[in-house]
Amino acid sequence: MSTAAEVGDPPAGGGSPPLPSTTLGRFVAAVTAVVGTSMFGWQTVLVDGDATRARAECLSGLRGAAPPIDVRAGTVDEDSLAAVQRCLGTLHGDLLRQMVIGLAVLAAVAAVVYLAAPWCECRLRGLRRLDRTPGTEALRSDLAGLVREAGLRRPPTFVVSRSARISGNTFGAGPVRYVRLDLGLVHAHRTAPHLFRAVVLDELAHVRNADVHLTRLTIAQAWAFPLAVLVPVAVNYVGSVPARHLFDDAWRLAAFALIVQVSAWSVLRAREFAADARLTGDDIGAVRALLAADRRQAGRWARVGAVFRFHPLARARADS
Protein backbone atom coordinates (compact mmCIF):
# COMPACT_ATOMS: atom_id res chain seq x y z
CA MET A 1 0.00 0.00 0.00
CA SER A 2 1.57 3.26 -1.11
CA THR A 3 0.60 6.30 0.92
CA ALA A 4 3.27 8.80 -0.01
CA ALA A 5 2.15 12.06 -1.60
CA GLU A 6 2.78 12.65 -5.25
CA VAL A 7 6.12 14.19 -6.12
CA GLY A 8 5.95 17.96 -5.85
CA ASP A 9 2.84 17.96 -3.63
CA PRO A 10 3.17 19.00 0.01
CA PRO A 11 2.19 16.50 2.69
CA ALA A 12 -1.50 16.61 3.39
CA GLY A 13 -1.06 17.46 7.06
CA GLY A 14 2.20 19.38 6.83
CA GLY A 15 0.84 22.90 6.93
CA SER A 16 -2.04 22.45 9.32
CA PRO A 17 -1.58 23.21 13.00
CA PRO A 18 -2.80 20.84 15.71
CA LEU A 19 -6.57 20.93 16.00
CA PRO A 20 -8.04 22.93 18.89
CA SER A 21 -8.95 20.47 21.61
CA THR A 22 -10.47 20.51 25.07
CA THR A 23 -7.79 18.07 26.21
CA LEU A 24 -5.47 20.75 27.62
CA GLY A 25 -8.23 22.48 29.56
CA ARG A 26 -9.44 19.16 30.96
CA PHE A 27 -5.87 18.27 31.90
CA VAL A 28 -5.51 21.51 33.87
CA ALA A 29 -8.78 20.71 35.62
CA ALA A 30 -7.51 17.21 36.42
CA VAL A 31 -4.27 18.58 37.90
CA THR A 32 -6.29 21.02 40.00
CA ALA A 33 -8.51 18.20 41.25
CA VAL A 34 -5.52 16.01 42.15
CA VAL A 35 -3.64 18.78 43.97
CA GLY A 36 -6.73 19.97 45.85
CA THR A 37 -7.78 16.52 46.99
CA SER A 38 -4.19 15.66 47.91
CA MET A 39 -3.99 18.66 50.19
CA PHE A 40 -7.06 17.51 52.08
CA GLY A 41 -5.62 14.03 52.45
CA TRP A 42 -2.23 15.21 53.66
CA GLN A 43 -3.83 17.40 56.32
CA THR A 44 -4.55 14.20 58.22
CA VAL A 45 -1.06 12.71 57.85
CA LEU A 46 1.05 13.19 60.99
CA VAL A 47 4.46 14.13 59.61
CA ASP A 48 5.63 15.02 63.14
CA GLY A 49 3.64 12.77 65.46
CA ASP A 50 5.55 13.82 68.60
CA ALA A 51 4.76 17.51 68.09
CA THR A 52 1.09 16.68 67.48
CA ARG A 53 0.85 14.64 70.68
CA ALA A 54 2.62 17.37 72.67
CA ARG A 55 0.11 19.97 71.43
CA ALA A 56 -2.83 17.67 72.30
CA GLU A 57 -1.51 17.12 75.83
CA CYS A 58 -0.91 20.84 76.31
CA LEU A 59 -4.45 21.69 75.21
CA SER A 60 -5.96 19.00 77.43
CA GLY A 61 -4.31 20.68 80.42
CA LEU A 62 -6.26 23.87 79.74
CA ARG A 63 -9.71 22.31 80.13
CA GLY A 64 -10.27 23.89 83.54
CA ALA A 65 -9.21 27.37 82.44
CA ALA A 66 -11.52 30.11 81.24
CA PRO A 67 -12.40 29.97 77.52
CA PRO A 68 -10.21 32.24 75.37
CA ILE A 69 -13.28 33.83 73.77
CA ASP A 70 -16.65 34.32 75.46
CA VAL A 71 -19.08 34.43 72.55
CA ARG A 72 -22.04 35.53 74.63
CA ALA A 73 -20.24 38.38 76.35
CA GLY A 74 -18.11 39.22 73.34
CA THR A 75 -14.92 39.34 75.43
CA VAL A 76 -11.46 37.83 75.04
CA ASP A 77 -9.44 36.38 77.91
CA GLU A 78 -5.90 37.39 77.00
CA ASP A 79 -4.26 34.91 79.39
CA SER A 80 -6.28 31.94 78.10
CA LEU A 81 -5.71 32.98 74.49
CA ALA A 82 -1.96 33.26 75.07
CA ALA A 83 -1.95 29.80 76.69
CA VAL A 84 -3.74 28.27 73.71
CA GLN A 85 -1.32 29.93 71.31
CA ARG A 86 1.63 28.59 73.31
CA CYS A 87 0.18 25.09 73.04
CA LEU A 88 -0.38 25.37 69.32
CA GLY A 89 3.13 26.67 68.83
CA THR A 90 4.33 25.93 65.29
CA LEU A 91 1.06 24.35 64.15
CA HIS A 92 0.68 26.55 61.05
CA GLY A 93 4.28 25.96 60.04
CA ASP A 94 3.90 22.21 60.51
CA LEU A 95 0.73 22.17 58.40
CA LEU A 96 2.52 24.07 55.64
CA ARG A 97 5.39 21.58 55.83
CA GLN A 98 2.94 18.70 55.53
CA MET A 99 1.42 20.28 52.43
CA VAL A 100 4.84 20.74 50.82
CA ILE A 101 5.88 17.18 51.66
CA GLY A 102 2.56 15.88 50.29
CA LEU A 103 3.02 17.74 47.00
CA ALA A 104 6.62 16.53 46.74
CA VAL A 105 5.60 12.90 47.32
CA LEU A 106 2.74 13.22 44.81
CA ALA A 107 5.03 14.74 42.17
CA ALA A 108 7.74 12.14 42.76
CA VAL A 109 5.37 9.18 42.45
CA ALA A 110 3.72 10.68 39.35
CA ALA A 111 7.15 11.24 37.76
CA VAL A 112 8.23 7.65 38.46
CA VAL A 113 5.00 6.25 36.99
CA TYR A 114 5.23 8.56 33.97
CA LEU A 115 8.85 7.67 33.18
CA ALA A 116 8.52 3.95 33.88
CA ALA A 117 5.26 3.42 31.97
CA PRO A 118 6.77 3.13 28.42
CA TRP A 119 9.37 0.60 29.60
CA CYS A 120 6.69 -1.41 31.42
CA GLU A 121 4.44 -1.28 28.35
CA CYS A 122 7.18 -2.64 26.11
CA ARG A 123 8.25 -5.35 28.58
CA LEU A 124 4.83 -6.57 29.69
CA ARG A 125 3.41 -6.71 26.17
CA GLY A 126 6.58 -8.12 24.63
CA LEU A 127 6.71 -5.33 22.03
CA ARG A 128 9.29 -5.57 19.23
CA ARG A 129 10.67 -2.60 17.32
CA LEU A 130 9.55 -2.72 13.72
CA ASP A 131 12.83 -1.29 12.38
CA ARG A 132 14.67 -4.27 13.90
CA THR A 133 12.32 -6.86 12.41
CA PRO A 134 13.50 -8.36 9.08
CA GLY A 135 11.13 -8.58 6.15
CA THR A 136 9.17 -5.43 7.02
CA GLU A 137 10.68 -3.07 4.47
CA ALA A 138 7.44 -2.50 2.55
CA LEU A 139 5.50 -1.96 5.77
CA ARG A 140 8.05 0.56 7.05
CA SER A 141 8.01 2.37 3.71
CA ASP A 142 4.24 2.82 3.82
CA LEU A 143 4.41 3.93 7.46
CA ALA A 144 6.98 6.56 6.51
CA GLY A 145 4.54 7.86 3.89
CA LEU A 146 1.75 8.05 6.48
CA VAL A 147 4.06 9.92 8.87
CA ARG A 148 4.70 12.52 6.17
CA GLU A 149 1.00 12.71 5.36
CA ALA A 150 0.22 13.31 9.04
CA GLY A 151 2.59 16.29 8.99
CA LEU A 152 5.04 14.99 11.60
CA ARG A 153 8.56 16.34 11.62
CA ARG A 154 9.95 13.40 13.57
CA PRO A 155 8.64 9.87 13.03
CA PRO A 156 7.63 7.91 16.13
CA THR A 157 9.13 4.53 16.92
CA PHE A 158 6.83 1.80 15.65
CA VAL A 159 6.56 -1.36 17.74
CA VAL A 160 4.57 -4.55 17.17
CA SER A 161 2.56 -6.56 19.69
CA ARG A 162 1.30 -10.14 19.50
CA SER A 163 -2.37 -9.12 19.80
CA ALA A 164 -4.66 -10.27 17.01
CA ARG A 165 -6.76 -7.10 17.24
CA ILE A 166 -6.87 -4.59 14.39
CA SER A 167 -5.82 -1.80 16.69
CA GLY A 168 -2.93 0.30 17.93
CA ASN A 169 -1.90 2.69 20.65
CA THR A 170 0.33 5.74 21.03
CA PHE A 171 2.46 6.15 24.14
CA GLY A 172 5.77 7.53 25.32
CA ALA A 173 7.51 9.81 27.81
CA GLY A 174 9.21 13.14 27.20
CA PRO A 175 10.29 13.49 23.55
CA VAL A 176 10.11 9.73 22.88
CA ARG A 177 6.98 8.57 21.06
CA TYR A 178 5.93 4.98 20.35
CA VAL A 179 3.12 3.78 18.12
CA ARG A 180 2.08 0.20 18.87
CA LEU A 181 0.79 -1.82 15.94
CA ASP A 182 -1.11 -4.93 16.95
CA LEU A 183 -0.42 -8.01 14.86
CA GLY A 184 -3.94 -7.94 13.47
CA LEU A 185 -3.29 -4.42 12.19
CA VAL A 186 0.01 -5.50 10.59
CA HIS A 187 -1.87 -8.31 8.83
CA ALA A 188 -4.46 -5.75 7.64
CA HIS A 189 -1.63 -3.94 5.82
CA ARG A 190 -1.97 -6.64 3.14
CA THR A 191 -5.59 -7.72 3.48
CA ALA A 192 -7.33 -4.40 4.20
CA PRO A 193 -4.95 -1.55 3.32
CA HIS A 194 -7.68 1.11 3.63
CA LEU A 195 -8.33 0.00 7.22
CA PHE A 196 -4.63 -0.14 8.03
CA ARG A 197 -4.16 3.39 6.71
CA ALA A 198 -7.09 4.81 8.70
CA VAL A 199 -6.08 3.22 12.02
CA VAL A 200 -2.45 4.30 11.69
CA LEU A 201 -3.44 7.87 10.79
CA ASP A 202 -5.72 7.91 13.82
CA GLU A 203 -2.79 6.96 16.06
CA LEU A 204 -0.48 9.45 14.37
CA ALA A 205 -3.10 12.13 15.03
CA HIS A 206 -2.35 11.77 18.75
CA VAL A 207 1.28 12.63 18.04
CA ARG A 208 0.21 15.51 15.79
CA ASN A 209 -2.20 16.83 18.43
CA ALA A 210 0.64 16.73 21.01
CA ASP A 211 -1.56 14.96 23.52
CA VAL A 212 0.70 11.96 24.24
CA HIS A 213 2.48 13.62 27.17
CA LEU A 214 -0.84 14.92 28.56
CA THR A 215 -2.29 11.43 28.31
CA ARG A 216 0.59 9.77 30.11
CA LEU A 217 0.78 12.47 32.78
CA THR A 218 -2.94 12.06 33.36
CA ILE A 219 -2.57 8.31 33.81
CA ALA A 220 0.44 8.89 36.09
CA GLN A 221 -1.65 11.23 38.24
CA ALA A 222 -4.47 8.70 38.40
CA TRP A 223 -1.99 6.15 39.79
CA ALA A 224 -0.08 8.61 41.97
CA PHE A 225 -3.14 9.74 43.92
CA PRO A 226 -3.89 6.37 45.57
CA LEU A 227 -0.18 5.57 46.01
CA ALA A 228 0.97 8.94 47.33
CA VAL A 229 -2.16 10.12 49.16
CA LEU A 230 -4.57 7.32 50.02
CA VAL A 231 -1.86 4.92 51.23
CA PRO A 232 -0.19 7.41 53.65
CA VAL A 233 -3.62 8.49 54.92
CA ALA A 234 -4.68 4.85 55.46
CA VAL A 235 -1.46 4.11 57.36
CA ASN A 236 -2.04 7.19 59.51
CA TYR A 237 -5.62 6.13 60.30
CA VAL A 238 -4.59 2.62 61.25
CA GLY A 239 -1.89 3.89 63.59
CA SER A 240 -3.47 6.84 65.36
CA VAL A 241 -7.07 7.70 64.45
CA PRO A 242 -9.92 6.19 66.54
CA ALA A 243 -12.23 3.91 64.57
CA ARG A 244 -15.28 6.05 65.45
CA HIS A 245 -13.72 8.97 63.55
CA LEU A 246 -12.81 6.89 60.50
CA PHE A 247 -16.06 7.46 58.60
CA ASP A 248 -15.89 11.25 59.09
CA ASP A 249 -13.05 11.61 56.59
CA ALA A 250 -13.25 8.27 54.77
CA TRP A 251 -16.31 9.20 52.74
CA ARG A 252 -14.72 12.51 51.75
CA LEU A 253 -11.55 10.78 50.60
CA ALA A 254 -13.62 8.27 48.64
CA ALA A 255 -15.51 11.12 46.96
CA PHE A 256 -12.24 12.92 46.18
CA ALA A 257 -10.74 9.73 44.72
CA LEU A 258 -13.76 9.49 42.41
CA ILE A 259 -13.28 13.14 41.39
CA VAL A 260 -9.66 12.41 40.48
CA GLN A 261 -10.64 9.41 38.38
CA VAL A 262 -13.48 11.23 36.61
CA SER A 263 -11.08 14.08 35.77
CA ALA A 264 -8.65 11.57 34.29
CA TRP A 265 -11.37 9.84 32.29
CA SER A 266 -12.47 13.21 30.92
CA VAL A 267 -8.98 13.99 29.58
CA LEU A 268 -8.41 10.58 28.02
CA ARG A 269 -11.79 10.42 26.32
CA ALA A 270 -11.46 13.92 24.90
CA ARG A 271 -8.16 13.01 23.25
CA GLU A 272 -9.79 10.14 21.36
CA PHE A 273 -12.49 12.35 19.86
CA ALA A 274 -9.88 15.01 19.01
CA ALA A 275 -7.77 12.43 17.15
CA ASP A 276 -10.81 11.10 15.28
CA ALA A 277 -11.61 14.65 14.18
CA ARG A 278 -8.39 14.72 12.13
CA LEU A 279 -9.58 11.93 9.86
CA THR A 280 -11.56 12.78 6.74
CA GLY A 281 -13.27 11.05 3.83
CA ASP A 282 -12.68 7.32 3.46
CA ASP A 283 -10.35 7.24 6.49
CA ILE A 284 -12.97 8.31 9.02
CA GLY A 285 -15.48 6.00 7.34
CA ALA A 286 -13.13 3.03 7.76
CA VAL A 287 -12.48 3.81 11.43
CA ARG A 288 -16.17 4.26 12.17
CA ALA A 289 -16.98 0.96 10.47
CA LEU A 290 -14.32 -0.78 12.56
CA LEU A 291 -15.61 0.79 15.78
CA ALA A 292 -19.23 0.03 14.92
CA ALA A 293 -18.32 -3.63 14.42
CA ASP A 294 -16.86 -3.86 17.94
CA ARG A 295 -19.63 -5.81 19.67
CA ARG A 296 -17.69 -6.47 22.87
CA GLN A 297 -18.72 -3.10 24.31
CA ALA A 298 -22.44 -3.36 23.57
CA GLY A 299 -25.13 -3.88 26.18
CA ARG A 300 -26.34 -2.29 29.39
CA TRP A 301 -23.62 -3.61 31.68
CA ALA A 302 -20.93 -2.62 29.19
CA ARG A 303 -22.29 0.94 29.24
CA VAL A 304 -22.17 0.93 33.04
CA GLY A 305 -18.61 -0.41 32.95
CA ALA A 306 -17.66 2.24 30.40
CA VAL A 307 -18.04 4.85 33.14
CA PHE A 308 -14.84 3.44 34.63
CA ARG A 309 -12.88 3.17 31.38
CA PHE A 310 -10.15 5.46 30.10
CA HIS A 311 -11.51 5.12 26.54
CA PRO A 312 -14.99 6.05 25.32
CA LEU A 313 -17.28 3.35 24.03
CA ALA A 314 -16.52 2.31 20.47
CA ARG A 315 -20.16 2.98 19.60
CA ALA A 316 -19.86 6.56 20.90
CA ARG A 317 -16.79 7.17 18.73
CA ALA A 318 -18.48 5.60 15.73
CA ASP A 319 -21.46 7.93 16.11
CA SER A 320 -19.40 11.11 16.68
N, C-alpha and C positions, 0 to 999 in steps of 0.2 A: 504494500500500500504506500503510494507516494503522496506525501503531504506538503512537500516544499512548495513555496510560491514560485510562480513563473519568473524566469530570469528578467531582471529589470523592474519587477514589481516589489514594493515595500512589503514587509510582513504585515499580515492583516491586523495584528494587535500592537504593532511596534509604536505607533504614534498616539495610542489612546492611553490616557492616564488610568490608574486604578478606579474602579467604579465607587461612587459614594456608598457607604455602608453604615449601618447602625452598629456594626461590631465594635468599633472603638468606643462609642458612647456607652454601650452595654458593658464593655470591659472596665471602664472607669467606674461604673456603678457597682460592678462586682468587687473591684478592689476596695471601694468605700464600704461595702457591706462586710467584707472580710475583716478589714481593719477595725471597723466599729464594733462588730461582734467579738473580735479578739480582745479588745480593750475591756469589755464587760467581763469576759471570762477571766482575764488576768487580774482583775480587781480582787478575785477570791483566792488567788494563789499566794501563799505565804512565803515570799522570798526570804524574809528575815523572821522566822518563827519566834526566836527569843525576844526580839523587840516587840512583837505583837503580844506575846504573853505578858511581858513586863507592863505594857500599857493597860492591858485588861486587869491585871492585879492592882495597878495604881488607881484605876477608876473604881474598882470595887471597894477600895478603902475610903472612898468619898461618899458612900451611900448615906451616912448619917449626917452629912453636912448640908447646909442650906443650898437650894437649887441656884445655879448661876444666874438664871433669868426667871423672874416671877412674872408669868404672862398676865395674870389677873391684875396685879398691881402695876405692871409696866416698869418694874425696877430691875436693876442689875446688881448682883452681889459681886463686887470686885474681887474679894478674896477667893470666893468659890470659883469664879471664872478663871482667875490666875492659876488655881490649883488644877483645874481641868486642862488648861493649856500646858501646864508642866507635865501632866500625865501623857498628853498626846505627843508632846515633844516634836519629833521629826516625822510625824505621820504623813504630812503632805509630801515631803521629800521622798519618803519611802514609797508612797503610791506612785509618784512620778517615776521612780526607779523601776518599779514593777512594770509600768507601762512600757518603758524603754526596753527592758529585758524581754517583755512579751513580743514587742515588735521585732526585736533582733532575732529571737527564736523563730518566729513566724517567717521572716525573710530568709533565714538560713535554711530552714526545712524546705521552703518553696524553691530556693535556688538549687538545692541538692536534687529534689524531684525533677525540676526542669532540666538540669544538665544530665542527669542519669537516664531520663526517659528514652532518648533515642537509642542509647546503647542497650537498654533492657528490651526495647522493641525489636532490635535486630537479633539479639541473642535468643529471646524467648520464642520468637517466630521462625528462627532459623533462616533469616533473610540472606540472600546472596546478591552481591553486586552484579548488575547486568554487564558492565564493561569488563568484568573478569570471567564471564561465562562464554566459552567458545561456541561458535555457530550462531551467534545472535547479531551478526553484522547488519542484515537487512532490517531487523527490528530496531537496532540502535539508530540506523540511518533515518527511519521514519519518525522515531522519537525526536531526533534532532530537528527535523522539519516542523514537528508540532511545537517544539520549544520556540523556534523562530516565529511561528504563526501566533503563538501566545504573547509575543512581544517581550520575552525574558532576555535580559542581558547575559545572565549567567545560568547555564543549565543546572537543574538539580541532579542529584545522584539517584539513578534508578536502581531499585532493588526488587527482587522477585521472591514471593512467598510460595508455599506449597498448597495454598488454598485453591479449591476448585471454583471459587466464586468469580463471576465477571465483575470485579470490583478493584478498588485501589484506595490508597490513603496517602496523605501528605503530612509529613512530620519533620522535626528537626529541632535544633537549639542554636541560638546565635545566628551566625551567617550560614550555617550548614543546613541544607534542605534535602530531604529524601522524598522520593515518590515511590510508594510500594505498588508493584503490579502483581496482583494475584495470578496464579497459574492459569486460571480460567480466562482471565483477560489476555494473557500472552497467547493462549490458544485462539482467542477471538481475533487476533491480529491477522490470522490466515482465513478463518472461517466466517468472520463478521467484521470486516475492516471498518465499516461505518460505525459500528458500536464501539470498537476499540478506540477509534479516533475521538468519539464524543466523550467517553469516560476519561481518557487521558487529558483532553482539553479541560474537562471539569476539574480534575486534580491540579492541573497547571494554573487554573484560575485562582486557586488558593495562594499559590506563590505570587501571582501577578497582583492579587489584592492585598498582599503583605499582611495576611492574617495568620500565618503559621506561628509566629512568635506569640501573638495574642492568644491563640488557641492553646498552645502548650503552657503558657503562663497561667491561663485560666484553670487548666487541669491541675497544674502544680498547686495553685491556691486551694482548689477543692480537696486535694490530698493533705495539704499543709495544715488546714484548719483543724481537722480531727487529731492529727499527730502533734501539732504544736500548741493547741489550745485545749481541746477536750481531754486529752490524756493527762496533762499537768493538773487540770481542774479536778478530774476524777481521782487522781492520786491524792490531791489535797483534801478532798471530801472524805476519802477513806481514812486518812490519817488524823483529821482534826475537827471535822464538822459533825455535830450530832445528827443522827438519822432523822429526827423530827424536822430538821431544817433542810433536809435534802431536797424535798419537792419544791421549796420556795424558789430555788434558782434552777433546778433541773429542767423544769418545763420551759423556762426562758432560754436556757442553753439549747434545748431541743428545737425551739422555734427559730433561734438564730442559726443553728446548723442547717435547717431547712431553707432559710433565706440565702445562705451562702450557696447551697446547691442549686437553688432556683436561678440565682444570678449567673452561675456557671452554665447551666443549661441554656439560658437566654443567649449568652455569647456564642456558644457552640452551634446552636441552631441557626442563628442569624448568619453565621459565616457560610453555611451550606446554601441558603437561599441566595446570598450575595454571589457565590461562585456559580450557581445555576444561571443567574441573570446574565453572565458573560456569554453564555452559549446562544447561538442563533440558528435559524433555519433547520436543516436536517439534523444538526448536532443536538439541539435541545429536544427535537422530536425523538431521537434515538434514546437519549437519557430518560425521557419521560416514559417511553415504552418499557424500558428496562425496569424502572421503578414501579410502574403500574403492574408489572408481572410478578413483583415480589409479594407472594401470598403469605409469607411467614409472619408479617406484621399486621394481618387483617384480623378483625374480630374485636369484641368488646374488651376482653381481658388484655389483649395486645395494646389497645388504646389506653387502658389504665396504666399498663406497664410503661408506655411511651412517656408518661409524665416524668419518669425517673431515668430517661435515656439522654445521652449527650447529643444524639442525632434525632432530627425530626422523623416522623413516620414517612416511609417511602411514598405512601399514597398522598400525603400532604405536599411533598416535593413534586410529585407528578402532576398535581392539580394546580400548582403555583404558576 
